[in-house]
Amino acid sequence: MARLAREEALASLPVQLANGKRLKLGDLQSSSRVVVVAGTQQQVSDAVAAAEPYREQLQRRGVFVVPVVLGAASSEPPSSGPQGSLAAPVAGDLKWRATALNPGAWKEWFQDQLALAPNANIDRGLYVGLRLDGRVRASGMGQPPWARFAVELAPLEGDDKWTGFFDGFDGKV
């Protein structure tokens, strides 16, 4: 039950799409496999840049990136402006990336998660990857395993898309 409560809290966090539309993260369920990357401005920028070589493959698989700048260390206040050195999402990013709104709420959610994982360290950067049904698929320190996601996740469209009963249940919980 506690895990579901944490996932519901994550789903309630606000994002803004490239077209200006504001949503809760949970509104992307069923259409996107959200990957939240969090850390310092540099860590977040590096993680998003590391995804670029896999962007086409990841987009075919419904991966949607939400960068969240938390500060250089847990004592640094979160950025209240544009997310680090990342350019604001443009029209071509509509199905690729969003801007995290209310950085304080995002930081609080990550701090709550860190309290449950004594070995986790925010100073290395963090990521949380969600399945299509909104449940946590993967999480960890450092950068997301973009290459692994590009290989393991089934495409959402095309001849090789999933069409079975378990669509969206794409990995360990």
PANUDREN-525611 format. One record per atom (N, C-alpha, C, O): chain; atom name; x, y, z. Coordinates in nm, 3 decimals, always signed. Layout:
> chain	name	X	Y	Z
> A	CA	X	Y	Z
...
//
This chain:
> chain	name	X	Y	Z
> A	N	+0.082	-0.120	+0.000
> A	CA	+0.000	+0.000	+0.000
> A	C	+0.086	+0.127	+0.000
> A	O	+0.052	+0.226	-0.064
> A	N	+0.198	+0.121	+0.072
> A	CA	+0.285	+0.239	+0.078
> A	C	+0.342	+0.270	-0.059
> A	O	+0.353	+0.386	-0.097
> A	N	+0.378	+0.165	-0.136
> A	CA	+0.433	+0.186	-0.270
> A	C	+0.328	+0.254	-0.359
> A	O	+0.360	+0.344	-0.435
> A	N	+0.204	+0.210	-0.349
> A	CA	+0.097	+0.271	-0.429
> A	C	+0.076	+0.416	-0.390
> A	O	+0.050	+0.500	-0.476
> A	N	+0.086	+0.447	-0.261
> A	CA	+0.070	+0.585	-0.217
> A	C	+0.182	+0.673	-0.273
> A	O	+0.159	+0.786	-0.314
> A	N	+0.306	+0.618	-0.276
> A	CA	+0.418	+0.694	-0.332
> A	C	+0.398	+0.717	-0.482
> A	O	+0.426	+0.825	-0.534
> A	N	+0.348	+0.614	-0.552
> A	CA	+0.324	+0.628	-0.696
> A	C	+0.212	+0.727	-0.723
> A	O	+0.218	+0.802	-0.821
> A	N	+0.109	+0.728	-0.638
> A	CA	+0.001	+0.826	-0.653
> A	C	+0.052	+0.968	-0.629
> A	O	+0.013	+1.061	-0.699
> A	N	+0.140	+0.984	-0.531
> A	CA	+0.197	+1.117	-0.504
> A	C	+0.279	+1.163	-0.624
> A	O	+0.273	+1.280	-0.661
> A	N	+0.356	+1.074	-0.684
> A	CA	+0.433	+1.108	-0.804
> A	C	+0.339	+1.146	-0.918
> A	O	+0.364	+1.243	-0.990
> A	N	+0.231	+1.072	-0.935
> A	CA	+0.135	+1.098	-1.043
> A	C	+0.069	+1.235	-1.028
> A	O	+0.021	+1.290	-1.127
> A	N	+0.066	+1.288	-0.908
> A	CA	-0.001	+1.418	-0.886
> A	C	+0.090	+1.538	-0.913
> A	O	+0.043	+1.652	-0.911
> A	N	+0.218	+1.514	-0.939
> A	CA	+0.311	+1.625	-0.961
> A	C	+0.288	+1.689	-1.098
> A	O	+0.259	+1.619	-1.195
> A	N	+0.300	+1.822	-1.105
> A	CA	+0.267	+1.894	-1.229
> A	C	+0.382	+1.905	-1.328
> A	O	+0.499	+1.917	-1.291
> A	N	+0.345	+1.899	-1.457
> A	CA	+0.440	+1.919	-1.567
> A	C	+0.375	+2.011	-1.670
> A	O	+0.253	+2.026	-1.674
> A	N	+0.459	+2.071	-1.753
> A	CA	+0.410	+2.152	-1.863
> A	C	+0.468	+2.097	-1.992
> A	O	+0.589	+2.080	-2.005
> A	N	+0.380	+2.069	-2.087
> A	CA	+0.422	+2.017	-2.216
> A	C	+0.480	+2.129	-2.303
> A	O	+0.468	+2.247	-2.270
> A	N	+0.542	+2.090	-2.412
> A	CA	+0.604	+2.186	-2.503
> A	C	+0.503	+2.284	-2.561
> A	O	+0.540	+2.396	-2.598
> A	N	+0.376	+2.244	-2.570
> A	CA	+0.274	+2.333	-2.624
> A	C	+0.211	+2.424	-2.518
> A	O	+0.116	+2.497	-2.546
> A	N	+0.265	+2.419	-2.395
> A	CA	+0.216	+2.504	-2.287
> A	C	+0.109	+2.440	-2.200
> A	O	+0.074	+2.494	-2.096
> A	N	+0.057	+2.328	-2.241
> A	CA	-0.048	+2.260	-2.164
> A	C	+0.011	+2.207	-2.033
> A	O	+0.119	+2.147	-2.030
> A	N	-0.063	+2.231	-1.925
> A	CA	-0.020	+2.184	-1.792
> A	C	-0.101	+2.061	-1.754
> A	O	-0.223	+2.057	-1.767
> A	N	-0.028	+1.961	-1.706
> A	CA	-0.090	+1.834	-1.668
> A	C	-0.031	+1.784	-1.538
> A	O	+0.072	+1.834	-1.491
> A	N	-0.096	+1.686	-1.480
> A	CA	-0.034	+1.608	-1.373
> A	C	+0.038	+1.493	-1.441
> A	O	-0.005	+1.447	-1.548
> A	N	+0.145	+1.446	-1.381
> A	CA	+0.222	+1.338	-1.440
> A	C	+0.134	+1.217	-1.471
> A	O	+0.154	+1.150	-1.573
> A	N	+0.038	+1.190	-1.386
> A	CA	-0.052	+1.076	-1.405
> A	C	-0.137	+1.087	-1.531
> A	O	-0.186	+0.985	-1.580
> A	N	-0.156	+1.208	-1.583
> A	CA	-0.234	+1.225	-1.705
> A	C	-0.164	+1.164	-1.826
> A	O	-0.226	+1.144	-1.931
> A	N	-0.035	+1.134	-1.813
> A	CA	+0.042	+1.075	-1.923
> A	C	+0.033	+0.922	-1.925
> A	O	+0.083	+0.858	-2.018
> A	N	-0.030	+0.865	-1.823
> A	CA	-0.046	+0.720	-1.819
> A	C	-0.120	+0.671	-1.943
> A	O	-0.202	+0.742	-2.000
> A	N	-0.089	+0.551	-1.983
> A	CA	-0.147	+0.483	-2.099
> A	C	-0.091	+0.531	-2.231
> A	O	-0.106	+0.462	-2.332
> A	N	-0.027	+0.648	-2.233
> A	CA	+0.029	+0.698	-2.358
> A	C	+0.180	+0.715	-2.353
> A	O	+0.245	+0.723	-2.457
> A	N	+0.237	+0.720	-2.232
> A	CA	+0.380	+0.745	-2.218
> A	C	+0.442	+0.662	-2.107
> A	O	+0.379	+0.633	-2.005
> A	N	+0.566	+0.626	-2.130
> A	CA	+0.650	+0.565	-2.026
> A	C	+0.741	+0.677	-1.977
> A	O	+0.847	+0.702	-2.034
> A	N	+0.700	+0.742	-1.872
> A	CA	+0.771	+0.859	-1.821
> A	C	+0.902	+0.816	-1.753
> A	O	+0.905	+0.719	-1.678
> A	N	+1.008	+0.891	-1.782
> A	CA	+1.136	+0.875	-1.712
> A	C	+1.170	+1.011	-1.653
> A	O	+1.194	+1.107	-1.726
> A	N	+1.171	+1.019	-1.521
> A	CA	+1.205	+1.142	-1.450
> A	C	+1.354	+1.136	-1.419
> A	O	+1.401	+1.040	-1.357
> A	N	+1.429	+1.237	-1.461
> A	CA	+1.571	+1.247	-1.428
> A	C	+1.589	+1.366	-1.335
> A	O	+1.543	+1.477	-1.366
> A	N	+1.654	+1.343	-1.221
> A	CA	+1.666	+1.447	-1.120
> A	C	+1.809	+1.458	-1.071
> A	O	+1.883	+1.360	-1.066
> A	N	+1.846	+1.579	-1.035
> A	CA	+1.980	+1.604	-0.982
> A	C	+2.017	+1.749	-1.002
> A	O	+1.931	+1.836	-1.012
> A	N	+2.147	+1.774	-1.007
> A	CA	+2.195	+1.910	-1.032
> A	C	+2.165	+1.948	-1.177
> A	O	+2.128	+1.863	-1.258
> A	N	+2.181	+2.074	-1.207
> A	CA	+2.160	+2.120	-1.344
> A	C	+2.249	+2.041	-1.440
> A	O	+2.204	+2.000	-1.547
> A	N	+2.374	+2.021	-1.402
> A	CA	+2.467	+1.949	-1.488
> A	C	+2.427	+1.802	-1.505
> A	O	+2.430	+1.749	-1.616
> A	N	+2.390	+1.737	-1.394
> A	CA	+2.350	+1.596	-1.401
> A	C	+2.227	+1.578	-1.490
> A	O	+2.222	+1.485	-1.571
> A	N	+2.131	+1.666	-1.475
> A	CA	+2.008	+1.656	-1.554
> A	C	+2.038	+1.682	-1.701
> A	O	+1.992	+1.609	-1.789
> A	N	+2.116	+1.786	-1.729
> A	CA	+2.154	+1.817	-1.867
> A	C	+2.229	+1.700	-1.930
> A	O	+2.204	+1.664	-2.045
> A	N	+2.322	+1.641	-1.854
> A	CA	+2.399	+1.527	-1.904
> A	C	+2.309	+1.407	-1.932
> A	O	+2.326	+1.338	-2.033
> A	N	+2.213	+1.383	-1.844
> A	CA	+2.123	+1.269	-1.862
> A	C	+2.034	+1.287	-1.986
> A	O	+2.013	+1.192	-2.061
> A	N	+1.985	+1.407	-2.006
> A	CA	+1.902	+1.434	-2.124
> A	C	+1.987	+1.424	-2.251
> A	O	+1.942	+1.370	-2.352
> A	N	+2.108	+1.476	-2.246
> A	CA	+2.199	+1.466	-2.361
> A	C	+2.234	+1.321	-2.391
> A	O	+2.246	+1.283	-2.507
> A	N	+2.250	+1.239	-2.287
> A	CA	+2.282	+1.097	-2.307
> A	C	+2.168	+1.022	-2.373
> A	O	+2.190	+0.919	-2.437
> A	N	+2.046	+1.072	-2.360
> A	CA	+1.930	+1.008	-2.422
> A	C	+1.920	+1.039	-2.571
> A	O	+1.858	+0.964	-2.646
> A	N	+1.979	+1.149	-2.615
> A	CA	+1.964	+1.195	-2.753
> A	C	+2.000	+1.090	-2.859
> A	O	+1.927	+1.078	-2.957
> A	N	+2.109	+1.014	-2.844
> A	CA	+2.140	+0.914	-2.947
> A	C	+2.032	+0.806	-2.961
> A	O	+2.023	+0.740	-3.065
> A	N	+1.950	+0.790	-2.858
> A	CA	+1.845	+0.688	-2.856
> A	C	+1.706	+0.749	-2.873
> A	O	+1.606	+0.678	-2.866
> A	N	+1.700	+0.879	-2.897
> A	CA	+1.572	+0.950	-2.895
> A	C	+1.467	+0.887	-2.986
> A	O	+1.355	+0.863	-2.942
> A	N	+1.501	+0.859	-3.110
> A	CA	+1.402	+0.802	-3.202
> A	C	+1.350	+0.668	-3.151
> A	O	+1.230	+0.642	-3.153
> A	N	+1.441	+0.582	-3.107
> A	CA	+1.400	+0.451	-3.055
> A	C	+1.315	+0.466	-2.929
> A	O	+1.214	+0.399	-2.914
> A	N	+1.357	+0.555	-2.840
> A	CA	+1.283	+0.575	-2.716
> A	C	+1.144	+0.634	-2.742
> A	O	+1.047	+0.594	-2.678
> A	N	+1.135	+0.728	-2.835
> A	CA	+1.005	+0.786	-2.867
> A	C	+0.910	+0.681	-2.926
> A	O	+0.791	+0.681	-2.895
> A	N	+0.962	+0.591	-3.009
> A	CA	+0.878	+0.483	-3.064
> A	C	+0.824	+0.396	-2.951
> A	O	+0.718	+0.334	-2.965
> A	N	+0.893	+0.392	-2.840
> A	CA	+0.855	+0.310	-2.727
> A	C	+0.777	+0.390	-2.622
> A	O	+0.745	+0.339	-2.515
> A	N	+0.746	+0.515	-2.654
> A	CA	+0.665	+0.597	-2.565
> A	C	+0.738	+0.657	-2.448
> A	O	+0.675	+0.704	-2.354
> A	N	+0.871	+0.658	-2.452
> A	CA	+0.947	+0.717	-2.342
> A	C	+0.932	+0.869	-2.347
> A	O	+0.945	+0.931	-2.453
> A	N	+0.904	+0.926	-2.232
> A	CA	+0.880	+1.070	-2.219
> A	C	+0.962	+1.119	-2.100
> A	O	+0.945	+1.070	-1.989
> A	N	+1.050	+1.214	-2.123
> A	CA	+1.148	+1.257	-2.023
> A	C	+1.100	+1.381	-1.948
> A	O	+1.052	+1.477	-2.009
> A	N	+1.113	+1.378	-1.816
> A	CA	+1.083	+1.494	-1.732
> A	C	+1.208	+1.526	-1.651
> A	O	+1.235	+1.459	-1.551
> A	N	+1.284	+1.628	-1.693
> A	CA	+1.402	+1.669	-1.616
> A	C	+1.361	+1.752	-1.493
> A	O	+1.274	+1.839	-1.502
> A	N	+1.424	+1.722	-1.380
> A	CA	+1.393	+1.793	-1.255
> A	C	+1.525	+1.835	-1.190
> A	O	+1.601	+1.750	-1.145
> A	N	+1.551	+1.965	-1.185
> A	CA	+1.672	+2.015	-1.122
> A	C	+1.644	+2.032	-0.973
> A	O	+1.556	+2.107	-0.932
> A	N	+1.725	+1.960	-0.892
> A	CA	+1.706	+1.964	-0.748
> A	C	+1.811	+2.050	-0.678
> A	O	+1.791	+2.087	-0.562
> A	N	+1.920	+2.082	-0.743
> A	CA	+2.026	+2.160	-0.682
> A	C	+2.156	+2.081	-0.687
> A	O	+2.156	+1.962	-0.717
> A	N	+2.267	+2.147	-0.656
> A	CA	+2.400	+2.083	-0.662
> A	C	+2.412	+1.975	-0.556
> A	O	+2.475	+1.872	-0.580
> A	N	+2.355	+1.998	-0.444
> A	CA	+2.353	+1.899	-0.336
> A	C	+2.220	+1.915	-0.265
> A	O	+2.146	+2.010	-0.292
> A	N	+2.190	+1.825	-0.178
> A	CA	+2.059	+1.829	-0.112
> A	C	+2.037	+1.960	-0.036
> A	O	+1.922	+1.994	-0.008
> A	N	+2.144	+2.034	-0.003
> A	CA	+2.127	+2.160	+0.070
> A	C	+2.101	+2.279	-0.023
> A	O	+2.058	+2.384	+0.024
> A	N	+2.127	+2.263	-0.153
> A	CA	+2.106	+2.373	-0.247
> A	C	+1.959	+2.382	-0.283
> A	O	+1.896	+2.279	-0.308
> A	N	+1.902	+2.502	-0.288
> A	CA	+1.761	+2.514	-0.323
> A	C	+1.738	+2.474	-0.469
> A	O	+1.825	+2.492	-0.553
> A	N	+1.620	+2.419	-0.498
> A	CA	+1.591	+2.382	-0.635
> A	C	+1.578	+2.505	-0.723
> A	O	+1.548	+2.615	-0.676
> A	N	+1.602	+2.485	-0.850
> A	CA	+1.588	+2.593	-0.947
> A	C	+1.441	+2.629	-0.959
> A	O	+1.356	+2.540	-0.968
> A	N	+1.411	+2.757	-0.961
> A	CA	+1.272	+2.797	-0.978
> A	C	+1.246	+2.845	-1.119
> A	O	+1.131	+2.870	-1.156
> A	N	+1.350	+2.858	-1.197
> A	CA	+1.336	+2.905	-1.334
> A	C	+1.341	+2.788	-1.429
> A	O	+1.304	+2.676	-1.393
> A	N	+1.387	+2.811	-1.552
> A	CA	+1.400	+2.703	-1.649
> A	C	+1.491	+2.595	-1.594
> A	O	+1.585	+2.624	-1.520
> A	N	+1.465	+2.473	-1.629
> A	CA	+1.537	+2.359	-1.574
> A	C	+1.682	+2.357	-1.618
> A	O	+1.715	+2.301	-1.723
> A	N	+1.767	+2.418	-1.537
> A	CA	+1.911	+2.414	-1.560
> A	C	+1.950	+2.478	-1.690
> A	O	+1.891	+2.577	-1.734
> A	N	+2.051	+2.419	-1.753
> A	CA	+2.098	+2.473	-1.879
> A	C	+2.021	+2.414	-1.996
> A	O	+2.058	+2.435	-2.112
> A	N	+1.916	+2.340	-1.967
> A	CA	+1.834	+2.283	-2.073
> A	C	+1.751	+2.393	-2.139
> A	O	+1.697	+2.480	-2.073
> A	N	+1.744	+2.386	-2.268
> A	CA	+1.655	+2.478	-2.340
> A	C	+1.511	+2.436	-2.310
> A	O	+1.483	+2.318	-2.288
> A	N	+1.422	+2.530	-2.310
> A	CA	+1.282	+2.497	-2.289
> A	C	+1.236	+2.405	-2.401
> A	O	+1.279	+2.419	-2.515
> A	N	+1.147	+2.309	-2.369
> A	CA	+1.097	+2.221	-2.476
> A	C	+1.032	+2.301	-2.588
> A	O	+0.964	+2.401	-2.563
> A	N	+1.055	+2.257	-2.711
> A	CA	+0.996	+2.320	-2.829
> A	C	+0.892	+2.226	-2.888
> A	O	+0.874	+2.115	-2.839
> A	N	+0.824	+2.271	-2.993
> A	CA	+0.716	+2.192	-3.053
> A	C	+0.759	+2.050	-3.086
> A	O	+0.680	+1.957	-3.068
> A	N	+0.882	+2.031	-3.133
> A	CA	+0.931	+1.897	-3.166
> A	C	+0.951	+1.808	-3.046
> A	O	+0.972	+1.687	-3.060
> A	N	+0.944	+1.867	-2.925
> A	CA	+0.962	+1.791	-2.801
> A	C	+0.829	+1.748	-2.740
> A	O	+0.828	+1.687	-2.633
> A	N	+0.718	+1.777	-2.805
> A	CA	+0.586	+1.752	-2.746
> A	C	+0.571	+1.609	-2.696
> A	O	+0.513	+1.587	-2.589
> A	N	+0.621	+1.513	-2.770
> A	CA	+0.610	+1.373	-2.728
> A	C	+0.741	+1.320	-2.671
> A	O	+0.760	+1.199	-2.660
> A	N	+0.833	+1.411	-2.637
> A	CA	+0.965	+1.369	-2.588
> A	C	+0.995	+1.417	-2.446
> A	O	+1.048	+1.342	-2.365
> A	N	+0.960	+1.543	-2.417
> A	CA	+1.004	+1.598	-2.289
> A	C	+0.911	+1.708	-2.242
> A	O	+0.847	+1.776	-2.322
> A	N	+0.903	+1.724	-2.111
> A	CA	+0.821	+1.828	-2.049
> A	C	+0.904	+1.903	-1.947
> A	O	+1.017	+1.865	-1.917
> A	N	+0.848	+2.010	-1.895
> A	CA	+0.911	+2.087	-1.789
> A	C	+0.840	+2.054	-1.658
> A	O	+0.718	+2.056	-1.651
> A	N	+0.918	+2.024	-1.556
> A	CA	+0.861	+1.999	-1.424
> A	C	+0.821	+2.133	-1.362
> A	O	+0.901	+2.226	-1.357
> A	N	+0.698	+2.142	-1.316
> A	CA	+0.649	+2.261	-1.248
> A	C	+0.653	+2.238	-1.097
> A	O	+0.657	+2.123	-1.052
> A	N	+0.652	+2.344	-1.020
> A	CA	+0.654	+2.336	-0.874
> A	C	+0.774	+2.254	-0.826
> A	O	+0.757	+2.146	-0.769
> A	N	+0.896	+2.306	-0.848
> A	CA	+1.017	+2.231	-0.811
> A	C	+1.022	+2.188	-0.665
> A	O	+1.080	+2.085	-0.633
> A	N	+0.962	+2.265	-0.577
> A	CA	+0.961	+2.229	-0.435
> A	C	+0.888	+2.098	-0.409
> A	O	+0.932	+2.018	-0.327
> A	N	+0.776	+2.076	-0.479
> A	CA	+0.701	+1.952	-0.463
> A	C	+0.778	+1.833	-0.518
> A	O	+0.777	+1.725	-0.459
> A	N	+0.847	+1.853	-0.630
> A	CA	+0.929	+1.746	-0.687
> A	C	+1.043	+1.711	-0.592
> A	O	+1.070	+1.593	-0.569
> A	N	+1.109	+1.813	-0.535
> A	CA	+1.219	+1.788	-0.443
> A	C	+1.168	+1.714	-0.320
> A	O	+1.233	+1.620	-0.272
> A	N	+1.053	+1.754	-0.268
> A	CA	+0.996	+1.687	-0.151
> A	C	+0.968	+1.540	-0.182
> A	O	+0.994	+1.454	-0.098
> A	N	+0.915	+1.511	-0.302
> A	CA	+0.886	+1.372	-0.338
> A	C	+1.016	+1.291	-0.340
> A	O	+1.021	+1.180	-0.286
> A	N	+1.120	+1.345	-0.400
> A	CA	+1.248	+1.273	-0.405
> A	C	+1.309	+1.258	-0.266
> A	O	+1.365	+1.153	-0.235
> A	N	+1.298	+1.358	-0.182
> A	CA	+1.351	+1.346	-0.046
> A	C	+1.277	+1.238	+0.031
> A	O	+1.338	+1.163	+0.108
> A	N	+1.146	+1.229	+0.012
> A	CA	+1.068	+1.122	+0.077
> A	C	+1.117	+0.985	+0.032
> A	O	+1.124	+0.892	+0.113
> A	N	+1.150	+0.970	-0.096
> A	CA	+1.198	+0.842	-0.148
> A	C	+1.336	+0.810	-0.091
> A	O	+1.365	+0.695	-0.057
> A	N	+1.421	+0.912	-0.082
> A	CA	+1.556	+0.892	-0.029
> A	C	+1.553	+0.848	+0.117
> A	O	+1.641	+0.773	+0.161
> A	N	+1.454	+0.894	+0.192
> A	CA	+1.441	+0.853	+0.332
> A	C	+1.416	+0.703	+0.344
> A	O	+1.449	+0.643	+0.446
> A	N	+1.360	+0.642	+0.240
> A	CA	+1.330	+0.498	+0.241
> A	C	+1.444	+0.414	+0.186
> A	O	+1.442	+0.291	+0.198
> A	N	+1.542	+0.479	+0.126
> A	CA	+1.653	+0.407	+0.064
> A	C	+1.784	+0.461	+0.122
> A	O	+1.843	+0.555	+0.068
> A	N	+1.830	+0.403	+0.231
> A	CA	+1.946	+0.458	+0.301
> A	C	+2.075	+0.462	+0.218
> A	O	+2.163	+0.544	+0.246
> A	N	+2.088	+0.378	+0.118
> A	CA	+2.210	+0.377	+0.036
> A	C	+2.204	+0.474	-0.081
> A	O	+2.305	+0.497	-0.147
> A	N	+2.087	+0.529	-0.108
> A	CA	+2.072	+0.622	-0.220
> A	C	+2.135	+0.756	-0.184
> A	O	+2.136	+0.796	-0.068
> A	N	+2.187	+0.824	-0.286
> A	CA	+2.256	+0.950	-0.264
> A	C	+2.215	+1.047	-0.375
> A	O	+2.242	+1.022	-0.493
> A	N	+2.152	+1.154	-0.338
> A	CA	+2.103	+1.252	-0.435
> A	C	+2.217	+1.319	-0.511
> A	O	+2.198	+1.370	-0.621
> A	N	+2.337	+1.318	-0.452
> A	CA	+2.452	+1.384	-0.515
> A	C	+2.497	+1.315	-0.643
> A	O	+2.575	+1.373	-0.719
> A	N	+2.452	+1.194	-0.669
> A	CA	+2.489	+1.122	-0.792
> A	C	+2.383	+1.137	-0.901
> A	O	+2.402	+1.089	-1.013
> A	N	+2.273	+1.204	-0.869
> A	CA	+2.162	+1.213	-0.963
> A	C	+2.073	+1.092	-0.946
> A	O	+2.118	+0.986	-0.901
> A	N	+1.948	+1.106	-0.983
> A	CA	+1.850	+0.999	-0.965
> A	C	+1.762	+0.988	-1.089
> A	O	+1.749	+1.083	-1.166
> A	N	+1.702	+0.872	-1.106
> A	CA	+1.601	+0.857	-1.211
> A	C	+1.492	+0.763	-1.163
> A	O	+1.515	+0.675	-1.080
> A	N	+1.373	+0.783	-1.218
> A	CA	+1.259	+0.696	-1.193
> A	C	+1.192	+0.675	-1.328
> A	O	+1.152	+0.772	-1.393
> A	N	+1.179	+0.550	-1.371
> A	CA	+1.111	+0.517	-1.496
> A	C	+0.979	+0.451	-1.467
> A	O	+0.971	+0.358	-1.386
> A	N	+0.875	+0.497	-1.532
> A	CA	+0.740	+0.443	-1.510
> A	C	+0.694	+0.358	-1.627
> A	O	+0.733	+0.380	-1.742
> A	N	+0.611	+0.260	-1.596
> A	CA	+0.548	+0.179	-1.700
> A	C	+0.429	+0.257	-1.756
> A	O	+0.394	+0.364	-1.707
> A	N	+0.368	+0.202	-1.859
> A	CA	+0.250	+0.268	-1.917
> A	C	+0.136	+0.281	-1.818
> A	O	+0.055	+0.374	-1.828
> A	N	+0.128	+0.190	-1.723
> A	CA	+0.020	+0.196	-1.624
> A	C	+0.053	+0.288	-1.506
> A	O	-0.024	+0.298	-1.411
> A	N	+0.170	+0.355	-1.513
> A	CA	+0.207	+0.452	-1.411
> A	C	+0.283	+0.394	-1.293
> A	O	+0.325	+0.469	-1.205
> A	N	+0.302	+0.264	-1.289
> A	CA	+0.378	+0.202	-1.180
> A	C	+0.527	+0.219	-1.208
> A	O	+0.568	+0.230	-1.324
> A	N	+0.607	+0.219	-1.104
> A	CA	+0.751	+0.233	-1.119
> A	C	+0.807	+0.106	-1.181
> A	O	+0.786	-0.005	-1.131
> A	N	+0.880	+0.122	-1.291
> A	CA	+0.944	+0.011	-1.361
> A	C	+1.090	-0.002	-1.318
> A	O	+1.139	-0.112	-1.296
> A	N	+1.158	+0.112	-1.308
> A	CA	+1.300	+0.114	-1.274
> A	C	+1.333	+0.244	-1.204
> A	O	+1.270	+0.347	-1.228
> A	N	+1.431	+0.238	-1.116
> A	CA	+1.480	+0.359	-1.051
> A	C	+1.623	+0.335	-1.007
> A	O	+1.666	+0.221	-0.991
> A	N	+1.694	+0.444	-0.987
> A	CA	+1.831	+0.428	-0.942
> A	C	+1.905	+0.559	-0.936
> A	O	+1.849	+0.667	-0.956
> A	N	+2.035	+0.547	-0.908
> A	CA	+2.122	+0.664	-0.903
> A	C	+2.195	+0.675	-1.036
> A	O	+2.214	+0.576	-1.107
> A	N	+2.236	+0.796	-1.069
> A	CA	+2.308	+0.819	-1.194
> A	C	+2.209	+0.842	-1.308
> A	O	+2.095	+0.884	-1.287
> A	N	+2.256	+0.813	-1.428
> A	CA	+2.172	+0.833	-1.547
> A	C	+2.085	+0.710	-1.574
> A	O	+2.123	+0.598	-1.542
> A	N	+1.969	+0.732	-1.632
> A	CA	+1.885	+0.618	-1.671
> A	C	+1.958	+0.532	-1.775
> A	O	+2.040	+0.583	-1.851
> A	N	+1.929	+0.404	-1.779
> A	CA	+1.992	+0.316	-1.879
> A	C	+1.920	+0.328	-2.013
> A	O	+1.845	+0.239	-2.053
> A	N	+1.944	+0.439	-2.082
> A	CA	+1.872	+0.469	-2.206
> A	C	+1.885	+0.356	-2.308
> A	O	+1.786	+0.317	-2.371
> A	N	+2.006	+0.303	-2.326
> A	CA	+2.027	+0.197	-2.425
> A	C	+1.944	+0.074	-2.390
> A	O	+1.886	+0.010	-2.478
> A	N	+1.938	+0.040	-2.262
> A	CA	+1.859	-0.075	-2.219
> A	C	+1.710	-0.051	-2.243
> A	O	+1.639	-0.140	-2.290
> A	N	+1.663	+0.069	-2.211
> A	CA	+1.522	+0.101	-2.235
> A	C	+1.491	+0.089	-2.385
> A	O	+1.386	+0.038	-2.422
> A	N	+1.582	+0.137	-2.469
> A	CA	+1.559	+0.135	-2.614
> A	C	+1.550	-0.008	-2.668
> A	O	+1.486	-0.031	-2.771
> A	N	+1.612	-0.103	-2.599
> A	CA	+1.610	-0.242	-2.643
> A	C	+1.496	-0.321	-2.578
> A	O	+1.430	-0.401	-2.644
> A	N	+1.474	-0.299	-2.448
> A	CA	+1.379	-0.381	-2.372
> A	C	+1.233	-0.344	-2.392
> A	O	+1.146	-0.431	-2.391
> A	N	+1.205	-0.217	-2.409
> A	CA	+1.065	-0.173	-2.416
> A	C	+1.008	-0.199	-2.555
> A	O	+1.074	-0.175	-2.656
> A	N	+0.887	-0.248	-2.558
> A	CA	+0.821	-0.273	-2.686
> A	C	+0.770	-0.143	-2.746
> A	O	+0.723	-0.055	-2.674
> A	N	+0.779	-0.129	-2.878
> A	CA	+0.725	-0.009	-2.943
> A	C	+0.574	+0.003	-2.921
> A	O	+0.505	-0.096	-2.901
> A	N	+0.525	+0.126	-2.924
> A	CA	+0.382	+0.151	-2.907
> A	C	+0.308	+0.152	-3.040
> A	O	+0.186	+0.142	-3.044
> A	N	+0.384	+0.164	-3.150
> A	CA	+0.323	+0.169	-3.282
> A	C	+0.405	+0.084	-3.378
> A	O	+0.519	+0.049	-3.349
> A	N	+0.346	+0.051	-3.493
> A	CA	+0.419	-0.023	-3.595
> A	C	+0.393	-0.172	-3.588
> A	O	+0.312	-0.219	-3.507
> A	N	+0.462	-0.246	-3.674
> A	CA	+0.441	-0.390	-3.684
> A	C	+0.484	-0.467	-3.561
> A	O	+0.431	-0.574	-3.533
> A	N	+0.580	-0.413	-3.486
> A	CA	+0.632	-0.486	-3.372
> A	C	+0.576	-0.435	-3.239
> A	O	+0.635	-0.461	-3.134
> A	N	+0.463	-0.364	-3.242
> A	CA	+0.403	-0.316	-3.118
> A	C	+0.337	-0.432	-3.044
> A	O	+0.306	-0.536	-3.101
> A	N	+0.318	-0.410	-2.916
> A	CA	+0.248	-0.510	-2.836
> A	C	+0.099	-0.502	-2.866
> A	O	+0.045	-0.394	-2.888
> A	N	+0.035	-0.615	-2.866
> A	CA	-0.110	-0.615	-2.889
> A	C	-0.179	-0.715	-2.797
> A	O	-0.291	-0.759	-2.826
> A	N	-0.116	-0.751	-2.689
> A	CA	-0.171	-0.853	-2.600
> A	C	-0.231	-0.797	-2.474
> A	O	-0.233	-0.676	-2.450
> A	N	-0.280	-0.888	-2.394
> A	CA	-0.347	-0.855	-2.269
> A	C	-0.257	-0.778	-2.174
> A	O	-0.305	-0.689	-2.102
> A	N	-0.130	-0.809	-2.172
> A	CA	-0.040	-0.749	-2.076
> A	C	+0.031	-0.623	-2.129
> A	O	+0.136	-0.586	-2.075
> A	N	-0.021	-0.559	-2.230
> A	CA	+0.038	-0.435	-2.282
> A	C	+0.053	-0.335	-2.167
> A	O	-0.039	-0.316	-2.087
> A	N	+0.168	-0.272	-2.161
> A	CA	+0.193	-0.173	-2.056
> A	C	+0.258	-0.230	-1.932
> A	O	+0.310	-0.156	-1.849
> A	N	+0.255	-0.361	-1.919
> A	CA	+0.318	-0.426	-1.803
> A	C	+0.455	-0.472	-1.848
> A	O	+0.481	-0.591	-1.863
> A	N	+0.543	-0.375	-1.870
> A	CA	+0.668	-0.399	-1.941
> A	C	+0.788	-0.409	-1.850
> A	O	+0.888	-0.340	-1.873
> A	N	+0.782	-0.490	-1.753
> A	CA	+0.902	-0.511	-1.674
> A	C	+0.872	-0.530	-1.526
> A	O	+0.757	-0.532	-1.483
> A	N	+0.979	-0.543	-1.454
> A	CA	+0.969	-0.567	-1.310
> A	C	+0.914	-0.445	-1.239
> A	O	+0.934	-0.331	-1.281
> A	N	+0.846	-0.471	-1.130
> A	CA	+0.796	-0.363	-1.046
> A	C	+0.876	-0.364	-0.918
> A	O	+0.852	-0.281	-0.830
//
